[in-house]
């Protein structure tokens, strides 16, 4: 039992860290956001609601200048003010905004916030094991290698979630009569609109390569429409 104590302590610490981080994020989002009420988006939001069979969608605008969307642990969906600025300037269409909302709803529907909590705690335990083992085998580079392995695992798990949310969004957009083209057209130029994703290798990135996401969406459309 004593041998397991360090792992249990790491597990409890990771759960506490996740809980604190989630609560802090929710407070920040609530303090700096307002419900999405843009009249130009009302028709596409109505289509999404009808396709989902729900009376309302918990979509908010977060006062942040970067271009992003996110799904909060409590089920709310947020678009940044940076995204809304692109829409108001005509660089992004209402249907493309709907595709972003559909993607974030995919994260909510798939329970990714809860899954990430489990992944996060598991990664902390694994990191502790790897640091202990590799640190003994490779005294200088062991810790660095252990952190690199954990970062790669975390990236792959995050990319899996992104593909799942993309697939949900595609299915929802087709059911809503909007279709997948707005999703594809936005992805085709999202990197330039968002100012680039950075130089991290694809296997260390939290999001899949844009070309791979587009290919996966097209494959889903062909499979579903053929059926």
C-alpha positions as CSV (number, residue, x, y, z in Angstrom):
1,X,0.0,0.0,0.0
2,X,2.8,2.4,0.9
3,X,4.3,1.8,-2.6
4,X,1.1,3.1,-4.2
5,X,1.0,6.2,-1.9
6,X,3.1,8.4,-4.2
7,X,0.9,7.6,-7.2
8,X,-2.3,8.2,-5.2
9,X,-0.9,11.6,-4.0
10,X,-0.1,12.5,-7.6
11,X,-3.6,11.4,-8.7
12,X,-5.3,13.5,-6.0
13,X,-3.1,16.5,-6.8
14,X,-3.9,16.3,-10.5
15,X,-7.6,16.1,-9.8
16,X,-7.4,19.1,-7.4
17,X,-5.4,21.0,-10.0
18,X,-8.0,20.2,-12.7
19,X,-10.9,21.2,-10.5
20,X,-9.3,24.5,-9.5
21,X,-8.3,25.3,-13.2
22,X,-11.9,24.5,-14.4
23,X,-13.5,26.7,-11.7
24,X,-11.1,29.5,-12.5
25,X,-11.8,29.2,-16.2
26,X,-15.6,29.3,-15.7
27,X,-15.3,32.4,-13.5
28,X,-13.2,34.2,-16.1
29,X,-15.5,33.2,-18.9
30,X,-18.6,34.4,-17.0
31,X,-17.0,37.7,-16.1
32,X,-15.9,38.5,-19.6
33,X,-18.7,37.2,-21.8
34,X,-22.3,37.9,-22.9
35,X,-24.9,35.9,-24.7
36,X,-24.6,35.8,-28.5
37,X,-27.5,37.9,-29.8
38,X,-26.4,39.0,-33.3
39,X,-29.5,39.2,-35.6
40,X,-27.6,38.1,-38.6
41,X,-26.7,34.8,-37.0
42,X,-30.3,34.1,-35.7
43,X,-31.3,32.1,-38.9
44,X,-28.4,29.7,-38.8
45,X,-28.6,29.3,-35.0
46,X,-32.3,28.4,-35.5
47,X,-31.3,25.7,-37.9
48,X,-28.9,24.2,-35.5
49,X,-31.5,24.3,-32.7
50,X,-34.1,22.6,-34.9
51,X,-31.6,19.9,-36.0
52,X,-30.7,19.2,-32.4
53,X,-34.3,19.5,-31.2
54,X,-33.5,21.9,-28.4
55,X,-35.2,25.2,-27.5
56,X,-32.0,27.2,-27.1
57,X,-28.2,27.1,-27.5
58,X,-25.8,28.2,-24.8
59,X,-23.6,30.3,-27.0
60,X,-21.7,33.3,-25.7
61,X,-19.2,35.9,-26.9
62,X,-16.0,36.0,-24.9
63,X,-14.2,39.4,-24.8
64,X,-10.9,38.1,-26.2
65,X,-9.2,39.6,-29.4
66,X,-7.8,36.3,-30.6
67,X,-9.7,34.1,-33.1
68,X,-10.9,31.1,-31.3
69,X,-13.9,29.1,-30.1
70,X,-14.2,26.9,-27.0
71,X,-16.5,24.6,-25.1
72,X,-16.6,25.2,-21.3
73,X,-16.8,22.3,-18.8
74,X,-20.3,23.4,-17.9
75,X,-21.6,22.9,-21.5
76,X,-21.5,26.5,-22.6
77,X,-20.0,27.4,-26.0
78,X,-17.9,30.5,-26.5
79,X,-16.8,32.5,-29.6
80,X,-14.1,35.1,-29.1
81,X,-14.7,38.7,-29.9
82,X,-11.9,38.2,-32.5
83,X,-14.0,35.7,-34.3
84,X,-17.0,38.0,-34.2
85,X,-14.9,40.9,-35.6
86,X,-14.1,38.7,-38.6
87,X,-17.8,38.0,-39.1
88,X,-18.8,41.6,-38.8
89,X,-16.1,42.7,-41.3
90,X,-17.4,40.1,-43.8
91,X,-14.3,37.9,-43.7
92,X,-16.3,35.1,-42.2
93,X,-19.9,34.2,-43.1
94,X,-22.8,33.4,-40.8
95,X,-22.7,29.8,-42.0
96,X,-19.0,29.6,-41.2
97,X,-19.7,30.9,-37.7
98,X,-22.4,28.2,-37.4
99,X,-19.7,25.6,-38.2
100,X,-17.6,26.8,-35.4
101,X,-20.5,26.6,-33.0
102,X,-21.3,23.1,-34.2
103,X,-17.7,22.0,-33.6
104,X,-17.8,23.3,-30.1
105,X,-21.1,21.6,-29.5
106,X,-19.4,18.5,-30.7
107,X,-17.0,18.8,-27.8
108,X,-19.9,19.2,-25.4
109,X,-21.9,16.3,-26.8
110,X,-18.8,14.0,-26.8
111,X,-18.0,14.8,-23.1
112,X,-14.5,15.9,-24.0
113,X,-14.2,18.1,-20.9
114,X,-14.7,15.1,-18.6
115,X,-12.5,12.9,-20.8
116,X,-9.7,15.5,-20.6
117,X,-9.9,15.5,-16.9
118,X,-9.3,11.7,-16.9
119,X,-6.5,12.1,-19.5
120,X,-4.9,14.8,-17.5
121,X,-4.7,12.9,-14.3
122,X,-3.5,9.8,-16.0
123,X,-0.8,11.7,-17.8
124,X,0.4,13.1,-14.5
125,X,0.8,9.6,-13.0
126,X,2.5,8.4,-16.2
127,X,4.9,11.4,-16.1
128,X,5.9,10.6,-12.6
129,X,6.7,7.0,-13.5
130,X,8.6,8.0,-16.7
131,X,10.6,10.7,-14.9
132,X,11.6,8.2,-12.2
133,X,12.5,5.4,-14.7
134,X,14.2,7.5,-17.4
135,X,15.8,9.8,-14.9
136,X,17.7,6.8,-13.6
137,X,18.6,5.3,-17.0
138,X,19.5,8.7,-18.6
139,X,20.4,11.0,-15.7
140,X,20.7,14.2,-17.8
141,X,18.2,13.8,-20.6
142,X,15.7,11.5,-18.8
143,X,13.4,14.2,-17.4
144,X,13.4,16.0,-20.8
145,X,12.6,12.8,-22.7
146,X,9.8,11.9,-20.2
147,X,8.2,15.4,-20.6
148,X,8.5,15.1,-24.4
149,X,6.7,11.7,-24.4
150,X,3.9,13.1,-22.2
151,X,3.5,16.1,-24.5
152,X,3.2,13.8,-27.5
153,X,0.6,11.7,-25.8
154,X,-1.4,14.7,-24.7
155,X,-1.3,16.1,-28.3
156,X,-2.5,12.9,-29.8
157,X,-5.4,12.7,-27.3
158,X,-6.4,16.3,-28.0
159,X,-6.2,15.7,-31.8
160,X,-8.5,12.7,-31.4
161,X,-11.1,15.0,-29.7
162,X,-10.8,17.5,-32.5
163,X,-11.5,14.9,-35.2
164,X,-14.6,13.7,-33.2
165,X,-15.9,17.3,-32.8
166,X,-15.3,17.9,-36.5
167,X,-17.3,14.8,-37.4
168,X,-20.2,15.9,-35.1
169,X,-20.2,19.3,-36.6
170,X,-20.3,18.0,-40.1
171,X,-23.2,15.7,-39.3
172,X,-25.1,18.5,-37.5
173,X,-24.5,21.0,-40.4
174,X,-25.8,18.5,-42.9
175,X,-28.9,17.7,-40.8
176,X,-29.5,21.4,-40.4
177,X,-29.5,22.0,-44.1
178,X,-26.4,24.2,-44.0
179,X,-24.0,21.5,-45.4
180,X,-20.3,21.0,-44.8
181,X,-19.0,23.6,-47.3
182,X,-18.9,26.4,-44.7
183,X,-16.9,24.2,-42.4
184,X,-14.5,23.3,-45.2
185,X,-14.2,26.9,-46.5
186,X,-13.4,28.2,-43.1
187,X,-10.7,25.6,-42.5
188,X,-9.2,26.3,-45.8
189,X,-8.2,29.8,-44.6
190,X,-8.4,29.6,-40.8
191,X,-4.7,29.5,-40.3
192,X,-4.3,32.8,-42.1
193,X,-7.3,34.3,-40.4
194,X,-6.0,33.3,-37.0
195,X,-2.5,34.5,-37.7
196,X,-0.9,31.1,-38.0
197,X,-0.7,28.2,-35.6
198,X,3.0,28.3,-34.8
199,X,5.9,26.1,-35.6
200,X,5.2,23.2,-33.3
201,X,5.5,19.7,-35.0
202,X,2.2,18.2,-35.9
203,X,2.7,15.3,-33.4
204,X,3.1,17.9,-30.6
205,X,0.2,20.1,-31.6
206,X,-3.1,20.0,-29.8
207,X,-4.9,20.4,-33.1
208,X,-4.5,18.2,-36.2
209,X,-3.0,19.6,-39.4
210,X,-5.6,21.6,-41.3
211,X,-5.2,19.5,-44.5
212,X,-5.8,16.3,-42.6
213,X,-8.9,17.8,-41.0
214,X,-10.3,18.9,-44.3
215,X,-9.6,15.4,-45.8
216,X,-11.4,13.7,-42.9
217,X,-14.4,16.0,-43.3
218,X,-14.6,15.3,-47.0
219,X,-14.3,11.6,-46.4
220,X,-17.2,11.7,-43.8
221,X,-19.4,13.7,-46.3
222,X,-18.8,11.2,-49.1
223,X,-19.5,8.2,-46.7
224,X,-22.6,9.7,-45.2
225,X,-24.1,11.1,-48.5
226,X,-23.4,7.8,-50.2
227,X,-25.3,6.0,-47.5
